[in-house]
Amino acid sequence: MSENTEPEDHLEDSPEEGTPPTTGVDQQKLAEEAARRRKELPLLQRIVKHFSKDRNTYRELVINAETLEKRVALLTNGVLDKFEIEHKGENRMVGAIFKGRVQNLESGLKAAFVDIGQPKNAFLHYWDMLPAANDSQVEFIRDNESAEQKQRKARYQAKDIPQLFPAGSDIVIQVVKDQIGTKGPRSTTNIALPGRYVVLMPFSGACGVSRKIEDNAERDRLKDILRSLTIPEGMGVIIRTAGEGKQARWFVRDLHMLLKRWQAIVEKINAPDRKPVLLYQEPGLIERTVRDFLTEEVDRILVDNPGDFKLVQELVGEISPRSRSRVELYSDPIPVFERYNIERQIEQLFQRRVPLPSGGEIVIDETEALTAIDVNTGGHRGKDGAKDGNFITQANLEAVTEAARQIKLRNLGGLIMIDTIDMKNPKDRKKVFEALRDAMEDDRAKHQILPISALGVLQMTRQRHTESNTTSMYTACPHCQGRGIVKNPRTVSVEIQRKLLSVIRRLREATGPEKELEINILLHPVNLERIITEDREFFRDLMKSCKVRLGTKPDPTYSIEAFKLFDGAGKELR
């Protein structure tokens, strides 16, 4: 077989097969480095920290602003706890409010499709077009509904939607779930405007306090503040967890700001233009970060861009003037995410295997239907080669704690299954279940966790607002098409043989049996090596019996599964 190609030794440059090794991050070392940085805090801040309830916890909010993207990382004792990213020109859909037009109603799906002026119509379920049921995560203590709202709630049901909102009617909706894959954004008519300390619900009269505030005395104090607020009839207010410990004036100011914002939206709603129009859009990443992440527990805020540094200072000053001293401009030549080992932790974030302190690991696989998390103990063995029961419980505790962290960092949503190591003792299973529940307690996304099943599986669901960080930053591999596996060289060689025989048969019908044929094969070097070694004799016999002159042209950039056949003139043979 002729080889109109480079020497064989160029094959050494081809990519190596196999899975990259798992990169571990020494959390103890990260904690030690964070402890050293903590000692650099101003004296007054250190004194306040000493008497706080989480005095052993050091939190840093790191903001990296570049031309094409902005990234925010929250470090707890040096370990990455929260991570968000925003790309330039990205269309932020979640939280956006539109004046749309009902395009069509699908009775089978019990849903409406709403034209909002975007490439894909918004999906609106009938149940999301009715007044929302009370949120279980909120304790409602005040009913501010108008007589019209009470009448509407009592009278209208899902079956009345086609009469209430026929095709072509205007409707005001808010996006609650971003466009994911081929699915359009999901929306609701139950509008919610989040502020720093309260959430305003213009179409609901329910008022309450977040159940995540656990101190009973503090909850009673906030309830009194909520009862004293002047809220327009028909509107509801929820006090957020960030309001814990705040004086009444902060809630009054926050509510006033949200009412002004809603009034501006109402003016756009009442405008004569009937075209679908964007009424409100959530602020950018930095503004959302300051609003949602900045608490008294954040000890330092680092920003590496002077313009964004000024913006953060202004935003923090509006919320808490005394906290402005915590905002620092990072100006070292080493990139801030590299300086604080954040880049390395982000790299681990997208690895399939995540190591555990005990030596075990969890394996995370995202699929179309669900996310599967498998727990492996590693090389540990108890007496006589049996698994140590205490270690198994400890490994499961470490696994679910790390799994909860990874779920939040990767922004995983939908159905999540955690396959724990079997535990015979019901108390141990309960302990692991409670550990996962506690680790997910600070999660802002709604979630539900079920106890460990008889099969040793922890099942949970987590509200999906946007696509996962993996999906937003990565695309399907062009070689494996997202399968995670590729055909081996033997399989590709067999496919080439099969294709050659088919092409030769067709060419012989046109040229006759005597004419010598010339066929060139374009393929990956890995597959060429198979052809010129193990399968060399077959191709020689093929050339001799079919009167074919074969040439090969390797291309390391070519897909490892793909190949093409060409005739002597360079025309592709299909």
Helices and strands as residue ranges (DSSP letters): G 8-13, H 27-38, H 43-50, E 59-65, E 69-76, E 79-87, E 97-106, E 111-115, E 122-125, G 126-129, E 138-143, H 147-155, G 158-160, H 161-164, E 170-177, E 186-188, E 193-194, E 198-201, E 206-210, H 216-228, E 236-239, G 241-243, H 248-269, E 277-280, H 285-293, E 298-303, H 306-319, G 321-326, E 327-329, H 336-339, H 342-349, E 353-355, E 361-366, E 370-376, G 383-385, H 389-410, E 414-419, H 426-439, E 447-449, E 457-462, H 469-473, H 489-511, E 517-523, H 525-531, H 536-546, E 548-554, E 563-567, E 572-573
